[in-house]
């Protein structure tokens, strides 16, 4: 009959290795989920600002340099703001519009930083996975055996 201590040691070592692998999978899944969340959030973020700019232009045409800001114009303005292209054909003219554009610029920088962080995290995770994956060497046949 086996000693209870020996059984405990054998059973006790396996879960720690499995838990380490589970932790790695959790981190990998979290990186994937973060990337998916970012890919969903950024377009919604831009559409939200485009909608607010459109509503501001409809409420008061003096908020922007063009008298009639269409939905396309507001989306165009929203996309040119974070890309720092700033053609100048549409500009915020009222104080409220300028404050909102300033808030968008700051939030754009935060979203950009978050995107870079997610990308770097995924690269580091892939490099770590590459290092921990054992490389398989081709089987070498012994001199007396036939090749398979």
Secondary structure, DSSP 8 states (H G I E B T S, - for coil): ---HHHHHHHHHHHHHHHHHHHHHHHHHHHHHHHHHHHHHHHHHHHHHHHHHHHHHHHH-GGGBSSSS--HHHHHHHHHHHHTT---SSS-B-SHHHHHHHHHHHHHHHHHHHHHHHHHHHHHHHHHHHHHHS---------TTS---
